Amino acid sequence: MCGFTAYLQTGAICKDGNPVTPVLDLGGALDLINHRGPDARGIYISPNGRCGLGHARLSIIDLKGGQQPMSNMANTIHSVVNGELYDHERLTRELEAQGHQFKTKSDSELALHYYEDHDTDFVEHLRGEFAVAIWDEKRCRLVVARDRFGIKPVYYTTINGTFLAASEIKAFLALGWKPEWDVNSIINNGVATDSRTCFKGVYKLPAAHYMTISSSGSLCVKQYWDADYPNKHVEDSRSVNEMVQGVRERLVEAIRLRLRADVPIGIYLSGGLDSSSIAGVVTHLLRQTNPAAKVDAFTISFTDGKQFDEGDIAERTAEFCGANFHRVNVQPQDMVDHFVDTVWHVEQPVFNFRSVGKYILSKRCQATGIKVVLTGEGSDEHFLGYEFFQRDYVLEPDHSSPGGFGCPTEERCKASLKDLDDDPSLVGIPIDQVTEFPTASRWNNVIMQDYFGSLLDSPVEMYKKRAIIENGVPDSASAMLESISPIARSKARKEWHPAHASLYLESRTYLPNILLNLLGDRVEMAASLEARVPFLDHELCVYANSLPPSVKLRGDGKAFNEKWVLKEAMKPFITEEIYNRTKHPYIPPPAISTPDKKHPSLQLMDKYLTKEKVNRLGWARWSFVQEQRKLFMESSDRMAIKNLLTLISFVIMGELFGADHCFSHKFAPT
């Protein structure tokens, strides 16, 4: 686990006929991401000076010998790896039997050896979460790759003829990058929906992609893996019991692989099925070799708003598992106090306090001496866990279910669809407005993208008129669909059940851009804490994707039992309370503010939402801020606080990154 940065000088910058590399401060770049790897540091510069690799290490496996960058025996291939590659001891033995010689006992060295044998196809052999940069001297080529789900971040840009890549955008500040807002991306939520960021010319390498950059400057991005789902017209030949057993075996194996570490391991435990399953299986596996084994479980507990607090149920689960329970109490003032740090680390708008709470939890966990935690992200994206999936589930009967197991009839589907459409609370906006969106017809009548669009889009009134004229009105739904391949869109319309189409879209957009970033890697690595996500083991995910929708979301159309097959698979490892509980998403208490009760978030508004600072953004309207603040004060409107926190985030980023000095003149304050 680490942070890395890399550069490749591709421009023809010459002096006396010889190439000259600009001054590129890799040490300074590593200083800016030192939180990702405070244990060790390494730098490699190619003999001709064109390529540089930097690595900040968080030591997890092979504590003494796993230093990076790493090189092959011939010193012609050099690599840096961020993440964990699982089952590395067995795979190392296999490669050694084939003649490979290893310099370390680190899992990260696997990438180097697989690249030697398979060139860019090396990514097919990696199991885990990873971001990799490899400099191939013979081919004069830099290869950068990202794991299948985007668990580990990779950002890249090109400035002054130099390609830059890093685990975090802030590393570029030491490499000559000058930040400038990407107004089109901001308006259309590129940061949450596709490969763009808030900054012009800075992009995310998409999940399950690798890129090659030649020393002459050519750059190519290619997809190496994609999720797929069964044909909705073909009945599955497996029995339901076989499916339950298949999920159990693969999840237990995924958790087993993620228990390998040379440092203490803990788990994040909520009141939900996913983390409770991990806690139960971890305890089961540890006690196979040590009957007295206990795992440390960490739970965030909100002292203000008991209906949002899962501390008590998590403690009961910890008692059931025999875990050491750590309750991390968080108050509204705590989240306000840590808001600026959270924005700095996630490098994108923080529109509620969820990520701040996770940042505090990670800090408290790391302070106890834990360096690795297992978390439950990714389950909902493969087992139909979210409530809004229910509408897409009843768009069509599930003809792939064996014997029609758990599947509502066509008549029941139609009745359920009407019931759901008559209840706007499910999608957050009136359904008669949702059906007017043109995106639904492009995605088999699924409206998941419209659901998220309604939550993510900022009102047109937030932006200055000139910004809207030149960049279009907010349209996150279309941006989400355009971010995925036309092949997937075609399969969604012709082959996949609508529920699977919805799963695909969510797992390729919201999962990597929000859940694994705002609530994942960025707030965990900010605390020098490695998080492992068993539910995103790709072997498990491929199997889960192959299952009919009706074994994931079971119900007759009147009532639904989400993640049914997972509940059945994990029944031996969880309490009866968890087995019977419906999903409760992680949500901090809402910001409530009235004239006689001021929420601490007003401190942020007073400091960052001044007329001068809002105008300095160049594209935001001050009058909108005044209107939203008044609305929040009068009614504690949730969309108002979302809009205000979003703008506060941009002001903070502008100040910390210096972006408020680099606007295009056309968006200058007026």
C-alpha positions as a printed Julia matrix, in Angstrom:
670×3 Matrix{Float64}:
   0.0     0.0     0.0
   1.39    3.37   -0.86
   1.17    6.49   -2.89
   3.08    6.82   -6.13
   3.91    9.43   -8.69
   5.47    9.05  -12.13
   6.52   11.21  -15.02
   7.63   10.66  -18.59
   9.21   13.5   -20.56
   7.76   13.2   -24.07
   8.35   16.64  -25.53
  11.28   17.54  -27.74
  12.93   19.91  -25.27
  16.56   20.05  -26.37
  19.77   21.89  -25.61
  22.77   21.52  -27.92
  20.95   18.69  -29.67
  20.41   16.68  -26.49
  17.11   16.12  -24.67
  16.75   18.13  -21.49
  14.39   17.06  -18.71
  12.64   19.9   -16.86
  13.13   20.16  -13.12
  10.58   17.72  -11.68
  10.56   17.48   -7.89
   9.58   13.88   -7.18
  10.6    14.29   -3.54
   8.29   17.28   -3.2
   5.47   15.34   -4.85
   5.95   12.51   -2.37
   5.91   15.01    0.5
   2.41   16.05   -0.57
   1.13   12.45   -0.42
   3.29   11.3     2.49
   0.15   10.31    4.43
  -0.31    7.44    1.95
   3.08    5.98    2.82
   4.92    7.39    5.82
   7.06    4.29    6.44
   9.58    4.52    3.58
  10.34    6.35    0.36
  12.03    5.51   -2.92
  12.78    7.23   -6.24
  13.97    5.86   -9.58
  15.2     8.07  -12.45
  15.96    6.49  -15.82
  19.55    6.85  -17.13
  18.44    9.37  -19.76
  16.42   11.28  -17.19
  13.18   11.06  -19.17
  11.25    8.82  -16.75
  10.91    9.07  -13.0
   9.05    6.88  -10.49
   8.42    7.88   -6.89
   6.97    5.77   -4.09
   5.81    6.5    -0.53
   5.36    3.23    1.32
   2.92    2.04    3.95
   4.57   -1.22    5.02
   2.08   -4.09    5.22
   3.86   -7.19    3.84
   7.62   -7.9     3.91
   8.18   -4.96    6.22
  11.97   -4.91    5.85
  12.46   -6.01    2.26
   9.58   -4.69    0.17
  11.03   -1.32   -0.79
   9.94    0.33   -4.04
  10.48    1.18   -6.87
  11.3    -2.39   -7.84
  13.35   -3.6   -10.81
  13.68   -6.9   -12.64
  16.93   -8.89  -12.55
  18.14   -7.25  -15.77
  17.27   -3.76  -14.45
  15.35   -2.99  -17.63
  11.83   -2.92  -16.14
  10.95   -0.8   -13.12
   7.66   -0.56  -11.2
   5.74    1.09   -8.39
   2.58   -0.48   -7.0
  -0.13    0.99   -4.78
  -2.43   -1.6    -3.25
  -2.47   -5.28   -2.37
  -2.1    -8.31   -4.66
  -3.62  -11.36   -3.01
  -2.54  -15.0    -2.86
   0.97  -13.77   -3.6
   2.84  -16.53   -1.76
   1.3   -19.3    -3.89
   1.7   -17.27   -7.08
   5.32  -16.49   -6.23
   6.07  -20.2    -5.88
   4.48  -20.85   -9.28
   6.57  -18.15  -10.93
   9.75  -19.35   -9.23
   9.06  -22.84  -10.58
   8.96  -21.27  -14.04
  12.4   -19.71  -13.54
  11.59  -16.27  -12.12
  13.91  -14.9    -9.43
  12.38  -12.65   -6.76
  14.27   -9.94   -4.92
  11.69   -9.51   -2.13
   8.85  -11.3    -0.38
   6.44   -8.5    -1.2
   3.18   -9.03   -3.05
   3.94   -5.96   -5.16
   6.75   -7.73   -7.01
   4.2    -9.99   -8.74
   3.25   -7.19  -11.13
   6.83   -6.89  -12.35
   7.17  -10.6   -13.13
   3.79  -10.96  -14.79
   4.65   -7.97  -16.98
   7.88   -9.71  -18.02
   5.88  -12.74  -19.19
   2.67  -11.17  -20.51
   3.39   -7.55  -21.44
   0.28   -5.38  -20.92
  -1.83   -8.49  -20.34
  -0.16   -8.75  -16.93
  -3.22   -7.11  -15.36
  -5.3   -10.23  -16.05
  -3.16  -12.11  -13.52
  -3.54   -9.65  -10.65
  -6.14  -10.26   -7.95
  -6.83   -7.41   -5.6
  -6.89   -3.63   -5.48
  -4.03   -1.93   -7.26
  -2.63    0.98   -9.19
   0.6     0.19  -11.05
   3.15    2.2   -13.02
   5.82    0.33  -15.02
   8.69    1.86  -16.98
   9.96   -0.44  -19.74
  13.38    0.79  -20.86
  13.62   -1.43  -23.95
  10.24   -0.32  -25.28
  10.71    3.27  -24.06
   7.19    3.02  -22.68
   5.38    3.81  -19.44
   2.42    1.58  -18.54
  -0.13    2.68  -15.91
  -2.95    0.35  -14.8
  -5.86    0.49  -12.34
  -7.78   -2.36  -10.68
 -11.11   -3.68  -11.97
 -13.36   -1.59   -9.69
 -11.29    1.55   -9.16
 -10.52    0.85   -5.51
  -7.12    2.51   -5.87
  -6.97    5.95   -7.52
  -4.88    7.01  -10.53
  -4.83   10.58  -11.88
  -2.94   11.83  -14.89
  -2.26   14.98  -16.88
   0.23   16.33  -19.41
   2.02   19.66  -19.0
   4.89   21.19  -20.96
   5.5    17.98  -22.88
   5.62   15.86  -19.73
   3.13   13.14  -18.81
   2.35   12.95  -15.08
   0.54   10.26  -13.1
  -0.05   10.02   -9.36
  -2.22    8.53   -6.64
  -3.52   12.0    -5.77
  -3.85   15.21   -7.76
  -1.98   17.3    -5.18
   1.26   15.51   -6.09
   1.24   17.41   -9.4
   1.73   20.7    -7.55
   5.41   19.83   -7.1
   5.8    18.86  -10.76
   4.99   22.14  -12.44
   1.19   21.8   -12.67
  -0.93   24.95  -12.39
  -4.54   24.16  -11.4
  -7.48   25.59  -13.32
 -11.17   24.78  -12.89
 -12.86   22.6   -15.51
 -16.18   24.44  -15.53
 -17.91   21.99  -17.88
 -16.96   19.1   -15.61
 -18.13   21.0   -12.53
 -21.51   21.84  -14.07
 -22.11   18.3   -15.37
 -20.59   16.46  -12.4
 -17.76   14.83  -14.27
 -16.07   14.18  -10.95
 -18.93   11.87   -9.91
 -19.99   10.44  -13.26
 -17.01    9.92  -15.58
 -13.22   10.2   -15.9
 -12.99   13.96  -15.4
 -11.99   15.83  -12.25
 -12.69   19.38  -11.07
  -9.47   20.52  -12.75
  -8.95   21.18  -16.44
  -6.73   18.62  -18.13
  -6.56   16.29  -15.11
  -8.29   12.91  -15.52
  -8.92    9.7   -13.64
  -7.75    6.52  -15.3
 -11.04    4.57  -15.43
 -11.39    1.36  -13.43
 -10.36   -1.81  -15.31
  -8.23    0.19  -17.76
  -4.54    0.54  -18.49
  -2.73    3.18  -20.48
   0.53    3.21  -22.4
   2.6     6.33  -22.94
   5.55    6.26  -25.33
   8.62    8.43  -25.05
   7.56   10.11  -28.31
   4.3    11.24  -26.71
   1.63    8.83  -27.96
  -0.94    7.93  -25.3
  -3.45    5.08  -25.49
  -6.09    4.04  -22.91
  -7.58    0.53  -23.15
 -10.13   -1.47  -21.16
  -8.92   -4.9   -20.04
 -11.98   -6.17  -18.09
 -15.69   -5.52  -17.79
 -18.64   -6.79  -15.79
 -21.19   -8.93  -17.64
 -24.57  -10.46  -16.84
 -26.59  -13.45  -18.11
 -29.08  -13.29  -20.94
 -32.42  -12.47  -19.35
 -34.25  -14.84  -21.69
 -32.31  -17.98  -20.63
 -33.24  -19.87  -17.47
 -30.36  -20.61  -15.11
 -29.7   -24.35  -14.78
 -28.26  -24.17  -11.25
 -30.3   -24.88   -8.15
 -30.86  -22.09   -5.65
 -29.0   -24.05   -2.98
 -26.04  -24.31   -5.32
 -26.1   -20.53   -5.79
 -26.14  -19.93   -2.03
 -23.21  -22.28   -1.55
 -21.33  -20.65   -4.42
 -21.62  -17.22   -2.83
 -20.57  -18.55    0.58
 -17.47  -20.31   -0.74
 -16.27  -17.34   -2.77
 -16.85  -14.74   -0.07
 -15.11  -16.84    2.59
 -12.17  -17.28    0.22
 -12.07  -13.55   -0.56
 -11.96  -12.74    3.16
  -9.35  -15.43    3.84
  -7.0   -13.95    1.24
  -7.4   -10.48    2.77
  -6.3   -11.61    6.22
  -2.68  -11.99    5.08
  -0.61   -9.17    6.56
   2.47   -8.62    8.68
   0.7    -5.93   10.75
  -2.46   -5.83   12.92
  -5.81   -6.08   11.09
  -9.2    -4.71   12.14
 -12.66   -4.4    10.62
 -15.15   -1.58   10.16
 -18.43   -2.74   11.66
 -21.83   -1.12   11.16
 -25.31   -2.44   11.87
 -25.63   -3.9     8.39
 -25.33   -7.28    6.73
 -22.12   -6.63    4.82
 -19.73   -5.69    7.61
 -21.42   -8.11   10.02
 -20.78  -10.94    7.54
 -17.12   -9.96    7.33
 -16.86   -9.88   11.14
 -18.4   -13.33   11.42
 -16.26  -14.92    8.73
 -13.05  -13.28    9.98
 -13.67  -14.67   13.46
 -14.46  -18.1    12.01
 -11.23  -18.16    9.98
  -8.97  -16.85   12.74
 -10.27  -19.38   15.25
  -9.44  -22.28   12.96
  -5.83  -21.81   14.08
  -6.35  -19.89   17.33
  -9.55  -20.65   19.26
  -9.05  -17.54   21.4
  -8.55  -15.15   18.48
 -10.34  -11.8    18.59
 -10.54   -9.17   15.89
 -10.75   -5.44   16.6
 -14.01   -3.93   15.33
 -14.48   -0.16   14.88
 -17.87    1.53   14.66
 -18.78    5.17   14.18
 -21.46    6.3    16.61
 -23.4     9.56   16.25
 -24.19   11.06   19.62
 -26.6    13.58   18.07
 -29.45   11.67   16.39
 -29.95    8.14   17.74
 -32.08    7.07   14.76
 -28.92    7.34   12.63
 -26.66    5.64   15.17
 -25.8     1.97   14.62
 -23.43    1.73   17.56
 -25.66   -0.44   19.72
 -26.49   -3.04   17.06
 -22.85   -3.13   15.99
 -21.84   -3.76   19.58
 -24.27   -6.69   19.78
 -22.74   -8.13   16.61
 -19.24   -7.67   18.05
 -20.33   -9.5    21.2
 -21.75  -12.32   19.06
 -18.42  -12.62   17.25
 -16.31  -12.17   20.35
 -14.61   -9.12   18.81
 -12.88   -6.3    20.65
 -15.35   -3.46   20.16
 -14.28    0.16   19.65
 -17.05    2.76   19.54
 -15.93    6.02   17.92
 -18.28    8.75   19.13
 -18.71   11.65   16.7
 -20.6    14.89   17.25
 -21.64   17.51   14.65
 -18.85   19.84   15.77
 -16.3    17.07   15.15
 -17.4    16.79   11.53
 -17.26   20.54   11.02
 -13.79   20.64   12.57
 -12.52   17.98   10.13
 -14.32   19.23    7.02
 -11.38   21.17    5.53
  -8.96   18.26    5.98
 -11.43   15.91    4.34
 -11.81   18.14    1.29
  -8.03   18.42    0.96
  -7.68   14.65    0.98
 -10.58   13.68   -1.31
  -9.95   16.48   -3.86
 -13.57   16.77   -4.91
 -16.77   18.33   -3.52
 -17.9    16.98   -0.15
 -21.68   17.43   -0.32
 -22.58   15.84    3.02
 -20.82   14.75    6.21
 -20.58   11.02    5.41
 -16.99   11.17    4.2
 -16.0    13.4     7.12
 -17.33   10.81    9.55
 -15.37    8.08    7.75
 -12.24   10.25    7.88
 -12.63   10.63   11.67
 -13.24    6.88   12.04
 -10.05    6.11   10.08
  -7.99    8.52   12.18
  -9.24    6.97   15.43
  -8.7     3.44   14.13
  -5.12    4.12   13.04
  -4.37    5.73   16.4
  -4.93    2.35   18.1
  -2.1     0.77   16.08
  -4.22   -0.83   13.37
  -2.79   -0.47    9.83
  -5.26   -2.64    7.85
  -9.07   -2.83    8.01
 -11.61   -4.92    6.12
 -14.69   -3.01    4.94
 -18.04   -3.87    3.37
 -18.13   -1.65    0.25
 -19.25   -3.23   -3.0
 -21.89   -5.63   -1.73
 -24.89   -3.48   -2.69
 -23.51   -3.11   -6.22
 -23.58   -6.88   -6.74
 -26.49   -8.12   -4.63
 -29.13   -5.41   -5.33
 -28.87   -3.78   -1.94
 -30.16   -0.26   -2.59
 -33.83    0.6    -2.37
 -33.92    2.33   -5.75
 -33.01   -0.98   -7.45
 -36.52   -2.21   -6.63
 -38.15   -0.15   -9.36
 -35.74   -1.44  -12.0
 -36.28   -4.98  -10.73
 -40.03   -4.89  -11.41
 -39.7    -3.37  -14.88
 -39.67   -6.93  -16.25
 -40.27  -10.45  -14.9
 -37.11  -12.45  -14.24
 -37.23  -15.27  -16.81
 -33.71  -16.42  -15.9
 -34.71  -17.51  -12.41
 -34.74  -21.32  -12.0
 -38.38  -22.36  -11.87
 -39.43  -18.76  -11.41
 -37.92  -18.76   -7.91
 -38.82  -15.62   -5.97
 -39.88  -13.78   -9.1
 -43.09  -11.72   -9.32
 -45.38  -12.4   -12.26
 -45.75   -9.96  -15.11
 -49.06   -8.74  -13.63
 -47.46   -8.28  -10.22
 -44.54   -6.42  -11.81
 -46.92   -3.97  -13.48
 -48.81   -3.41  -10.24
 -45.59   -2.92   -8.26
 -44.24   -0.51  -10.84
 -47.37    1.6   -10.55
 -47.15    1.55   -6.75
 -43.54    2.67   -6.85
 -44.16    5.31   -9.5
 -46.94    6.77   -7.37
 -44.48    7.18   -4.49
 -41.9     9.85   -5.34
 -40.0     9.25   -2.11
 -38.19    6.28   -3.66
 -36.31    8.3    -6.26
 -36.39   11.66   -4.54
 -38.11   13.48   -7.42
 -41.64   13.2    -8.84
 -41.81   10.18  -11.12
 -43.76   12.07  -13.78
 -40.69   14.25  -14.16
 -38.33   11.27  -14.19
 -40.1     9.59  -17.1
 -39.6    12.7   -19.18
 -35.84   12.25  -19.12
 -34.58   10.99  -22.5
 -31.88    8.86  -20.87
 -34.29    6.12  -19.74
 -34.88    4.94  -23.31
 -31.13    4.56  -23.78
 -30.85    2.27  -20.77
 -33.79   -0.18  -21.01
 -36.13    2.22  -19.16
 -33.87    2.16  -16.11
 -33.85    5.46  -14.24
 -30.94    4.86  -11.87
 -28.94    7.55  -13.66
 -31.84    9.98  -13.24
 -32.05    9.13   -9.55
 -28.39    9.99   -9.03
 -28.65   12.93  -11.38
 -31.38   14.39   -9.18
 -29.11   14.06   -6.15
 -25.89   15.25   -7.75
 -26.97   18.03  -10.08
 -26.73   21.54   -8.73
 -29.5    24.0    -9.64
 -28.91   26.11  -12.75
 -29.2    29.15  -10.49
 -25.95   28.17   -8.81
 -23.95   29.2   -11.87
 -23.35   32.49  -13.59
 -25.23   32.95  -16.84
 -22.07   32.96  -18.91
 -20.94   29.63  -17.44
 -24.26   28.0   -18.36
 -24.27   29.44  -21.89
 -20.8    28.09  -22.65
 -21.0    24.78  -20.75
 -24.64   23.68  -20.79
 -27.11   23.02  -18.01
 -26.37   20.32  -15.39
 -27.03   16.86  -16.81
 -25.37   14.15  -14.73
 -27.65   11.43  -16.12
 -26.38   11.84  -19.68
 -22.8    12.15  -18.45
 -23.12    8.81  -16.65
 -24.39    7.02  -19.75
 -21.74    8.58  -21.97
 -19.03    7.41  -19.58
 -19.68    3.73  -20.32
 -19.13    1.81  -23.52
 -21.72    1.62  -26.32
 -21.35   -2.18  -26.15
 -22.6    -2.18  -22.55
 -25.48    0.14  -23.46
 -26.5    -2.24  -26.24
 -26.4    -5.26  -23.92
 -28.48   -3.38  -21.36
 -31.22   -2.77  -23.94
 -31.19   -6.23  -25.54
 -29.79   -8.87  -23.16
 -29.65   -7.81  -19.52
 -32.5    -7.63  -17.06
 -33.12   -3.97  -16.1
 -31.97   -4.67  -12.54
 -28.63   -5.81  -13.9
 -28.4    -2.8   -16.17
 -28.9    -0.65  -13.08
 -26.22   -2.58  -11.18
 -23.76   -2.14  -14.04
 -24.23    1.6   -14.27
 -23.94    2.13  -10.53
 -20.82   -0.02  -10.26
 -19.05    1.79  -13.11
 -19.85    5.35  -12.03
 -21.03    6.01   -8.47
 -19.01    3.15   -6.94
 -15.51    4.22   -8.08
 -16.12    7.97   -8.14
 -17.99    8.4    -4.84
 -18.12    5.32   -2.61
 -14.55    4.12   -3.17
 -13.16    7.64   -3.17
 -15.11    9.95   -0.82
 -15.95    7.03    1.5
 -13.03    4.76    0.67
  -9.39    5.07   -0.26
  -9.0     8.82    0.15
 -10.33    9.11    3.71
  -8.64    5.86    4.78
  -5.23    6.59    3.28
  -5.45   10.1     4.74
  -4.95    8.29    8.06
  -2.24    5.97    6.66
  -4.71    3.12    6.85
  -5.1     0.37    4.26
  -8.68   -0.8     3.64
  -9.44   -4.12    1.96
 -12.8    -4.83    0.34
 -13.67   -8.55    0.11
 -16.97   -7.87   -1.67
 -14.96   -6.48   -4.58
 -12.9    -9.6    -5.07
 -13.43  -10.01   -8.81
 -13.85  -13.8    -8.6
 -16.76  -13.29   -6.19
 -18.19  -10.46   -8.3
 -18.14  -12.44  -11.53
 -20.08  -15.21   -9.78
 -22.56  -12.79   -8.2
 -23.17  -11.11  -11.56
 -24.01  -14.49  -13.1
 -26.91  -15.06  -10.68
 -30.53  -14.25  -11.62
 -31.81  -10.98  -10.15
 -34.56  -12.75   -8.21
 -32.13  -14.56   -5.92
 -30.52  -11.23   -5.05
 -33.67   -9.17   -4.57
 -36.39  -11.62   -3.62
 -40.04  -10.66   -3.32
 -43.5   -11.01   -4.79
 -43.64   -7.34   -5.79
 -45.44   -6.33   -2.59
 -42.48   -6.72   -0.26
 -38.78   -7.11   -1.05
 -35.92   -8.88    0.69
 -32.72   -7.29   -0.57
 -29.49   -9.31   -0.89
 -31.39  -12.53   -0.18
 -28.76  -14.94   -1.52
 -26.06  -13.18    0.5
 -28.16  -13.39    3.67
 -28.66  -17.12    3.13
 -24.97  -17.64    2.41
 -23.91  -15.75    5.53
 -26.59  -17.09    7.88
 -24.11  -19.28    9.8
 -21.91  -16.24   10.53
 -24.41  -13.53   11.55
 -26.98  -12.9    14.26
 -30.68  -13.43   13.78
 -31.09   -9.68   14.24
 -28.85   -8.93   11.24
 -30.44  -11.7     9.16
 -33.91  -10.18    9.6
 -32.9    -6.52    9.38
 -33.59   -4.43    6.28
 -30.84   -2.26    4.88
 -30.04    0.99    6.68
 -27.47    3.02    4.76
 -24.69    4.85    6.56
 -26.06    8.39    6.99
 -24.94   10.93    9.61
 -27.65   12.96   11.34
 -28.88   15.73    9.0
 -27.82   19.31    9.6
 -30.69   20.98   11.45
 -30.54   24.72   11.84
 -33.19   27.22   12.89
 -33.0    30.81   14.12
 -32.9    29.54   17.71
 -30.62   26.52   17.09
 -27.56   27.05   14.93
 -25.89   24.0    13.4
 -22.06   24.03   13.54
 -21.96   23.98    9.72
 -22.77   27.7     9.87
 -19.19   28.18   11.02
 -18.03   26.88    7.63
 -20.47   29.14    5.82
 -19.34   32.2     7.73
 -15.68   31.52    6.96
 -15.8    30.29    3.36
 -19.0    31.55    1.77
 -18.22   35.25    1.72
 -19.08   37.31   -1.32
 -15.42   37.83   -2.14
 -14.55   34.12   -1.97
 -17.6    32.97   -3.94
 -16.96   35.53   -6.67
 -13.33   34.45   -6.83
 -14.48   31.01   -8.05
 -15.44   32.76  -11.25
 -18.51   30.65  -12.15
 -20.73   30.74   -9.01
 -23.49   33.26   -8.23
 -23.37   35.04   -4.86
 -27.13   35.61   -4.85
 -27.62   31.82   -5.0
 -25.54   31.4    -1.85
 -27.67   33.97   -0.06
 -30.89   32.25   -1.13
 -29.68   28.77   -0.11
 -28.44   29.93    3.26
 -31.76   31.61    3.98
 -33.61   28.43    2.96
 -31.4    26.3     5.2
 -31.89   28.61    8.16
 -35.66   28.61    7.75
 -36.31   24.94    7.03
 -33.05   22.92    7.31
 -33.61   21.99    3.67
 -31.33   19.04    2.79
 -30.73   20.1    -0.8
 -29.8    23.57    0.42
 -27.13   22.26    2.77
 -25.88   19.97   -0.02
 -25.48   22.94   -2.35
 -23.81   25.03    0.34
 -21.34   22.31    1.32
 -20.53   21.78   -2.35
 -19.64   25.44   -2.79
 -17.7    25.48    0.47
 -15.67   22.54   -0.89
 -14.8    24.43   -4.06
 -13.72   27.5    -2.1
 -11.51   25.33    0.11
  -9.98   23.55   -2.89
  -9.41   26.88   -4.61
  -7.5    28.17   -1.6
  -5.5    25.01   -0.9
  -4.65   24.24   -4.53
  -4.31   27.82   -5.68
  -6.94   27.22   -8.35
  -8.65   30.53   -7.71
  -5.7    32.27   -9.37
  -5.87   30.3   -12.61
  -9.28   30.97  -14.13
  -9.91   31.48  -17.78
 -10.68   35.19  -18.26
 -14.15   34.45  -19.58
 -15.28   33.33  -16.11
 -13.72   36.2   -14.22
 -15.94   37.66  -11.48
 -18.39   40.31  -12.66
